[in-house]
Amino acid sequence: MLFIVRLTIVVLYCIVVCILGSIWCLFSPRNPRHVATFGHLFGRLAPVFGLKVETRKPEGAEKYGNAIYIGNHQNNYDMVTASNIVQPPTVTVGKKSLVWIPFFGQLYWLTGNILIDRDNRAKAHTTIATVVSQIRKRNISVWMFPEGTRSRGRGLLPFKTGAFHAAIAAGVPIVPVCVSNTSNKINLNRWDNGLVIVEMLPPIDTRNWGKEQVRDLAAHCRQVMEAKIDELNKEVAEREAADKR
């Protein structure tokens, strides 16, 4: 019963946000600041899933300027966890096919996200150039998932190098965002699904890294994120255990 109630609330909420949001965005279409606005609105669904989301940002994070944000991509719940910490003007990179998803696809495009053709290998090679061009032309930051796919409980997967090539080419820092484990954590028929911590780390300067060192940069960022995710998971486990006493 709780599952049905939650599902109904989520579907209705998403439809309303997407329809009204699309209308609102028509007054300033493709404005990158919309991404954070609606990301935070979707983040408000976390309590509906029985989640308490705690966000942490370094002091002065609002003044980072243009950057490439990288996050661990676990599952579809990222939309109500990681979305809470998105800073304007930050956009994401998604497949062109997302546009055809009813309601959501139209909002995704109107909010100014970058759409790429991942199914076309010839065009896929232009993704880095597109991201770099968009950062410079629109004075924005870009959020990317370097794992390239959802990890679905397999831990932090190996990083692909696209985000790091783009950061070096654009001359912007990389800002890691770490989300504690949500895999096998959420039972939609259970009222309380516990705590999730989303933490933004200090920026990693890319100016001293050349394109020939991109794999080393990716490995370094992955190591930093893996250590922080482990730390967050331990903290969550300890705090949830303490709450049960």
C-alpha positions as YAML, in Angstrom:
chain: A
units: angstrom
residues:
- id: 1
  name: MET
  ca: [0.00, 0.00, 0.00]
- id: 2
  name: LEU
  ca: [2.79, 2.43, 0.92]
- id: 3
  name: PHE
  ca: [4.48, 1.63, -2.40]
- id: 4
  name: ILE
  ca: [1.33, 2.62, -4.33]
- id: 5
  name: VAL
  ca: [0.89, 5.84, -2.35]
- id: 6
  name: ARG
  ca: [4.50, 6.82, -2.94]
- id: 7
  name: LEU
  ca: [4.37, 5.99, -6.62]
- id: 8
  name: THR
  ca: [1.20, 8.04, -7.07]
- id: 9
  name: ILE
  ca: [2.67, 11.07, -5.30]
- id: 10
  name: VAL
  ca: [5.93, 10.88, -7.28]
- id: 11
  name: VAL
  ca: [4.20, 10.53, -10.67]
- id: 12
  name: LEU
  ca: [1.77, 13.37, -10.03]
- id: 13
  name: TYR
  ca: [4.48, 15.63, -8.60]
- id: 14
  name: CYS
  ca: [6.81, 15.00, -11.54]
- id: 15
  name: ILE
  ca: [4.09, 15.66, -14.11]
- id: 16
  name: VAL
  ca: [3.07, 18.91, -12.44]
- id: 17
  name: VAL
  ca: [6.69, 20.10, -12.07]
- id: 18
  name: CYS
  ca: [7.52, 19.21, -15.66]
- id: 19
  name: ILE
  ca: [4.44, 20.86, -17.18]
- id: 20
  name: LEU
  ca: [4.53, 24.03, -15.10]
- id: 21
  name: GLY
  ca: [8.33, 24.11, -15.32]
- id: 22
  name: SER
  ca: [8.27, 23.91, -19.10]
- id: 23
  name: ILE
  ca: [5.81, 26.79, -19.25]
- id: 24
  name: TRP
  ca: [7.98, 28.82, -16.87]
- id: 25
  name: CYS
  ca: [11.12, 28.12, -18.90]
- id: 26
  name: LEU
  ca: [9.46, 29.41, -22.07]
- id: 27
  name: PHE
  ca: [9.97, 32.92, -20.68]
- id: 28
  name: SER
  ca: [13.76, 32.33, -20.59]
- id: 29
  name: PRO
  ca: [14.41, 29.12, -22.53]
- id: 30
  name: ARG
  ca: [17.74, 27.32, -22.17]
- id: 31
  name: ASN
  ca: [18.74, 29.47, -19.19]
- id: 32
  name: PRO
  ca: [21.29, 27.26, -17.36]
- id: 33
  name: ARG
  ca: [20.16, 28.53, -13.96]
- id: 34
  name: HIS
  ca: [16.94, 26.57, -14.41]
- id: 35
  name: VAL
  ca: [18.80, 23.26, -13.98]
- id: 36
  name: ALA
  ca: [19.61, 23.89, -10.31]
- id: 37
  name: THR
  ca: [16.12, 25.27, -9.66]
- id: 38
  name: PHE
  ca: [14.35, 22.17, -10.92]
- id: 39
  name: GLY
  ca: [17.02, 19.83, -9.61]
- id: 40
  name: HIS
  ca: [16.27, 21.13, -6.13]
- id: 41
  name: LEU
  ca: [12.54, 20.72, -6.74]
- id: 42
  name: PHE
  ca: [13.04, 17.05, -7.64]
- id: 43
  name: GLY
  ca: [15.26, 16.76, -4.58]
- id: 44
  name: ARG
  ca: [12.22, 17.56, -2.45]
- id: 45
  name: LEU
  ca: [10.92, 14.11, -3.29]
- id: 46
  name: ALA
  ca: [13.53, 12.52, -1.02]
- id: 47
  name: PRO
  ca: [11.22, 12.45, 2.05]
- id: 48
  name: VAL
  ca: [8.54, 10.76, -0.07]
- id: 49
  name: PHE
  ca: [11.00, 7.88, -0.52]
- id: 50
  name: GLY
  ca: [11.66, 7.84, 3.20]
- id: 51
  name: LEU
  ca: [15.10, 9.39, 2.82]
- id: 52
  name: LYS
  ca: [16.78, 12.07, 4.85]
- id: 53
  name: VAL
  ca: [19.32, 13.78, 2.58]
- id: 54
  name: GLU
  ca: [22.12, 15.78, 4.17]
- id: 55
  name: THR
  ca: [24.17, 18.03, 1.90]
- id: 56
  name: ARG
  ca: [27.63, 19.41, 2.61]
- id: 57
  name: LYS
  ca: [29.56, 22.02, 0.65]
- id: 58
  name: PRO
  ca: [32.97, 23.59, 1.30]
- id: 59
  name: GLU
  ca: [32.95, 27.19, 2.43]
- id: 60
  name: GLY
  ca: [32.91, 29.49, -0.57]
- id: 61
  name: ALA
  ca: [31.61, 26.84, -2.97]
- id: 62
  name: GLU
  ca: [29.24, 29.39, -4.50]
- id: 63
  name: LYS
  ca: [32.29, 31.29, -5.77]
- id: 64
  name: TYR
  ca: [34.03, 28.41, -7.54]
- id: 65
  name: GLY
  ca: [33.19, 29.78, -10.98]
- id: 66
  name: ASN
  ca: [33.12, 27.54, -14.03]
- id: 67
  name: ALA
  ca: [33.98, 23.91, -13.30]
- id: 68
  name: ILE
  ca: [33.25, 20.36, -14.25]
- id: 69
  name: TYR
  ca: [31.42, 18.57, -11.45]
- id: 70
  name: ILE
  ca: [31.80, 14.80, -11.33]
- id: 71
  name: GLY
  ca: [29.56, 12.53, -9.28]
- id: 72
  name: ASN
  ca: [29.15, 8.83, -8.59]
- id: 73
  name: HIS
  ca: [26.19, 7.48, -10.54]
- id: 74
  name: GLN
  ca: [24.39, 4.79, -8.56]
- id: 75
  name: ASN
  ca: [20.79, 4.54, -9.78]
- id: 76
  name: ASN
  ca: [17.68, 6.59, -10.53]
- id: 77
  name: TYR
  ca: [17.55, 7.82, -6.94]
- id: 78
  name: ASP
  ca: [20.43, 10.15, -7.83]
- id: 79
  name: MET
  ca: [17.68, 12.42, -9.10]
- id: 80
  name: VAL
  ca: [16.45, 13.02, -5.55]
- id: 81
  name: THR
  ca: [19.80, 12.86, -3.73]
- id: 82
  name: ALA
  ca: [22.64, 14.40, -5.78]
- id: 83
  name: SER
  ca: [20.24, 16.92, -7.34]
- id: 84
  name: ASN
  ca: [20.00, 18.73, -4.01]
- id: 85
  name: ILE
  ca: [23.55, 20.07, -4.27]
- id: 86
  name: VAL
  ca: [23.60, 21.30, -7.89]
- id: 87
  name: GLN
  ca: [24.79, 24.91, -8.10]
- id: 88
  name: PRO
  ca: [23.72, 27.41, -10.75]
- id: 89
  name: PRO
  ca: [24.67, 27.82, -13.52]
- id: 90
  name: THR
  ca: [25.44, 24.10, -13.90]
- id: 91
  name: VAL
  ca: [24.00, 21.90, -16.64]
- id: 92
  name: THR
  ca: [24.24, 18.18, -17.28]
- id: 93
  name: VAL
  ca: [25.14, 16.15, -20.34]
- id: 94
  name: GLY
  ca: [22.49, 13.71, -21.58]
- id: 95
  name: LYS
  ca: [21.44, 11.65, -24.56]
- id: 96
  name: LYS
  ca: [19.34, 13.29, -27.27]
- id: 97
  name: SER
  ca: [16.77, 10.53, -26.81]
- id: 98
  name: LEU
  ca: [15.84, 12.03, -23.42]
- id: 99
  name: VAL
  ca: [13.88, 14.70, -25.29]
- id: 100
  name: TRP
  ca: [11.28, 12.10, -26.25]
- id: 101
  name: ILE
  ca: [10.40, 11.20, -22.66]
- id: 102
  name: PRO
  ca: [6.94, 12.71, -22.08]
- id: 103
  name: PHE
  ca: [6.96, 15.85, -19.90]
- id: 104
  name: PHE
  ca: [10.49, 15.31, -18.51]
- id: 105
  name: GLY
  ca: [12.24, 15.43, -21.87]
- id: 106
  name: GLN
  ca: [10.80, 18.80, -22.77]
- id: 107
  name: LEU
  ca: [11.81, 20.26, -19.39]
- id: 108
  name: TYR
  ca: [15.28, 18.73, -19.71]
- id: 109
  name: TRP
  ca: [15.87, 20.56, -22.98]
- id: 110
  name: LEU
  ca: [14.29, 23.85, -21.94]
- id: 111
  name: THR
  ca: [16.40, 24.09, -18.80]
- id: 112
  name: GLY
  ca: [19.53, 24.28, -20.93]
- id: 113
  name: ASN
  ca: [21.16, 20.87, -20.54]
- id: 114
  name: ILE
  ca: [23.59, 19.64, -23.22]
- id: 115
  name: LEU
  ca: [22.27, 16.91, -25.50]
- id: 116
  name: ILE
  ca: [24.62, 14.55, -27.33]
- id: 117
  name: ASP
  ca: [24.22, 11.64, -29.73]
- id: 118
  name: ARG
  ca: [25.83, 8.74, -27.84]
- id: 119
  name: ASP
  ca: [24.58, 6.16, -30.33]
- id: 120
  name: ASN
  ca: [26.58, 7.67, -33.18]
- id: 121
  name: ARG
  ca: [30.24, 6.80, -32.64]
- id: 122
  name: ALA
  ca: [31.40, 9.36, -35.24]
- id: 123
  name: LYS
  ca: [29.58, 12.18, -33.45]
- id: 124
  name: ALA
  ca: [30.47, 10.88, -30.00]
- id: 125
  name: HIS
  ca: [34.04, 12.05, -30.54]
- id: 126
  name: THR
  ca: [32.78, 15.65, -30.65]
- id: 127
  name: THR
  ca: [31.27, 15.45, -27.15]
- id: 128
  name: ILE
  ca: [34.38, 16.85, -25.45]
- id: 129
  name: ALA
  ca: [34.59, 19.72, -27.92]
- id: 130
  name: THR
  ca: [30.89, 20.43, -27.40]
- id: 131
  name: VAL
  ca: [31.26, 20.56, -23.62]
- id: 132
  name: VAL
  ca: [34.30, 22.84, -23.84]
- id: 133
  name: SER
  ca: [32.53, 25.12, -26.31]
- id: 134
  name: GLN
  ca: [29.44, 25.33, -24.11]
- id: 135
  name: ILE
  ca: [31.49, 26.18, -21.00]
- id: 136
  name: ARG
  ca: [33.16, 29.06, -22.80]
- id: 137
  name: LYS
  ca: [30.22, 30.30, -24.82]
- id: 138
  name: ARG
  ca: [27.57, 30.17, -22.09]
- id: 139
  name: ASN
  ca: [29.83, 30.76, -19.07]
- id: 140
  name: ILE
  ca: [28.53, 27.64, -17.33]
- id: 141
  name: SER
  ca: [29.64, 24.63, -15.32]
- id: 142
  name: VAL
  ca: [28.91, 21.06, -16.41]
- id: 143
  name: TRP
  ca: [27.95, 18.03, -14.33]
- id: 144
  name: MET
  ca: [29.15, 14.67, -15.65]
- id: 145
  name: PHE
  ca: [29.15, 11.07, -14.44]
- id: 146
  name: PRO
  ca: [32.62, 9.72, -15.32]
- id: 147
  name: GLU
  ca: [31.59, 6.09, -14.70]
- id: 148
  name: GLY
  ca: [29.46, 6.40, -17.83]
- id: 149
  name: THR
  ca: [26.65, 4.21, -16.43]
- id: 150
  name: ARG
  ca: [24.83, 3.43, -13.21]
- id: 151
  name: SER
  ca: [26.90, 1.34, -10.83]
- id: 152
  name: ARG
  ca: [23.87, -0.45, -9.31]
- id: 153
  name: GLY
  ca: [25.65, -1.68, -6.21]
- id: 154
  name: ARG
  ca: [28.96, -2.56, -7.85]
- id: 155
  name: GLY
  ca: [30.87, 0.19, -6.07]
- id: 156
  name: LEU
  ca: [32.62, 3.05, -7.84]
- id: 157
  name: LEU
  ca: [33.22, 1.87, -11.40]
- id: 158
  name: PRO
  ca: [36.32, 2.75, -13.47]
- id: 159
  name: PHE
  ca: [36.26, 6.31, -14.81]
- id: 160
  name: LYS
  ca: [36.11, 7.18, -18.48]
- id: 161
  name: THR
  ca: [38.30, 10.10, -19.48]
- id: 162
  name: GLY
  ca: [35.85, 12.44, -21.27]
- id: 163
  name: ALA
  ca: [35.16, 14.70, -18.29]
- id: 164
  name: PHE
  ca: [38.87, 15.08, -17.60]
- id: 165
  name: HIS
  ca: [39.78, 15.82, -21.22]
- id: 166
  name: ALA
  ca: [37.09, 18.52, -21.18]
- id: 167
  name: ALA
  ca: [38.31, 20.03, -17.90]
- id: 168
  name: ILE
  ca: [41.90, 20.26, -19.14]
- id: 169
  name: ALA
  ca: [40.85, 21.69, -22.51]
- id: 170
  name: ALA
  ca: [38.55, 24.27, -20.93]
- id: 171
  name: GLY
  ca: [41.05, 25.14, -18.22]
- id: 172
  name: VAL
  ca: [38.52, 24.64, -15.42]
- id: 173
  name: PRO
  ca: [38.81, 22.72, -12.14]
- id: 174
  name: ILE
  ca: [37.13, 19.43, -11.36]
- id: 175
  name: VAL
  ca: [34.79, 19.38, -8.37]
- id: 176
  name: PRO
  ca: [33.99, 15.88, -7.07]
- id: 177
  name: VAL
  ca: [30.56, 15.26, -5.54]
- id: 178
  name: CYS
  ca: [30.20, 12.09, -3.48]
- id: 179
  name: VAL
  ca: [26.91, 10.42, -2.52]
- id: 180
  name: SER
  ca: [26.77, 7.74, 0.16]
- id: 181
  name: ASN
  ca: [25.39, 4.35, -0.80]
- id: 182
  name: THR
  ca: [21.74, 4.08, -1.91]
- id: 183
  name: SER
  ca: [21.99, 0.64, -3.52]
- id: 184
  name: ASN
  ca: [19.66, -1.89, -1.84]
- id: 185
  name: LYS
  ca: [18.95, 0.77, 0.79]
- id: 186
  name: ILE
  ca: [15.49, 1.84, -0.29]
- id: 187
  name: ASN
  ca: [12.40, -0.29, 0.24]
- id: 188
  name: LEU
  ca: [9.35, 1.56, -1.01]
- id: 189
  name: ASN
  ca: [7.12, -0.40, 1.35]
- id: 190
  name: ARG
  ca: [9.21, 0.72, 4.35]
- id: 191
  name: TRP
  ca: [8.46, 4.06, 5.96]
- id: 192
  name: ASP
  ca: [12.02, 5.06, 6.93]
- id: 193
  name: ASN
  ca: [14.84, 4.36, 4.48]
- id: 194
  name: GLY
  ca: [17.53, 6.15, 6.39]
- id: 195
  name: LEU
  ca: [20.18, 8.76, 5.75]
- id: 196
  name: VAL
  ca: [22.03, 9.74, 2.57]
- id: 197
  name: ILE
  ca: [24.93, 12.20, 2.67]
- id: 198
  name: VAL
  ca: [25.85, 14.23, -0.41]
- id: 199
  name: GLU
  ca: [29.20, 15.97, -0.05]
- id: 200
  name: MET
  ca: [30.91, 18.34, -2.44]
- id: 201
  name: LEU
  ca: [34.71, 18.25, -2.18]
- id: 202
  name: PRO
  ca: [37.16, 21.10, -2.78]
- id: 203
  name: PRO
  ca: [38.04, 21.73, -6.44]
- id: 204
  name: ILE
  ca: [40.92, 19.87, -8.03]
- id: 205
  name: ASP
  ca: [43.08, 22.22, -10.11]
- id: 206
  name: THR
  ca: [43.70, 20.89, -13.63]
- id: 207
  name: ARG
  ca: [46.14, 23.57, -14.78]
- id: 208
  name: ASN
  ca: [49.16, 21.43, -13.97]
- id: 209
  name: TRP
  ca: [47.81, 18.40, -15.84]
- id: 210
  name: GLY
  ca: [48.37, 17.95, -19.57]
- id: 211
  name: LYS
  ca: [46.23, 15.91, -21.94]
- id: 212
  name: GLU
  ca: [48.88, 13.17, -21.92]
- id: 213
  name: GLN
  ca: [48.23, 12.85, -18.15]
- id: 214
  name: VAL
  ca: [44.47, 12.58, -18.42]
- id: 215
  name: ARG
  ca: [44.33, 8.96, -17.24]
- id: 216
  name: ASP
  ca: [46.43, 9.81, -14.22]
- id: 217
  name: LEU
  ca: [44.08, 12.70, -13.43]
- id: 218
  name: ALA
  ca: [41.05, 10.42, -13.75]
- id: 219
  name: ALA
  ca: [42.70, 7.84, -11.48]
- id: 220
  name: HIS
  ca: [43.55, 10.52, -8.91]
- id: 221
  name: CYS
  ca: [39.98, 11.86, -8.85]
- id: 222
  name: ARG
  ca: [38.57, 8.36, -8.55]
- id: 223
  name: GLN
  ca: [40.88, 7.60, -5.63]
- id: 224
  name: VAL
  ca: [39.79, 10.80, -3.85]
- id: 225
  name: MET
  ca: [36.11, 10.02, -4.41]
- id: 226
  name: GLU
  ca: [36.37, 6.36, -3.43]
- id: 227
  name: ALA
  ca: [38.01, 7.28, -0.11]
- id: 228
  name: LYS
  ca: [35.34, 9.89, 0.64]
- id: 229
  name: ILE
  ca: [32.46, 7.56, -0.30]
- id: 230
  name: ASP
  ca: [33.85, 4.89, 2.02]
- id: 231
  name: GLU
  ca: [34.08, 7.51, 4.76]
- id: 232
  name: LEU
  ca: [30.49, 8.64, 4.18]
- id: 233
  name: ASN
  ca: [29.18, 5.07, 4.17]
- id: 234
  name: LYS
  ca: [30.84, 4.39, 7.52]
- id: 235
  name: GLU
  ca: [29.40, 7.58, 9.00]
- id: 236
  name: VAL
  ca: [25.90, 6.75, 7.76]
- id: 237
  name: ALA
  ca: [26.13, 3.22, 9.20]
- id: 238
  name: GLU
  ca: [27.28, 4.53, 12.58]
- id: 239
  name: ARG
  ca: [24.61, 7.22, 12.79]
- id: 240
  name: GLU
  ca: [21.81, 4.88, 11.72]
- id: 241
  name: ALA
  ca: [22.98, 2.28, 14.25]
- id: 242
  name: ALA
  ca: [23.00, 4.95, 16.98]
- id: 243
  name: ASP
  ca: [19.45, 6.00, 16.08]
- id: 244
  name: LYS
  ca: [18.21, 2.44, 16.55]
- id: 245
  name: ARG
  ca: [19.54, 2.17, 20.09]
...
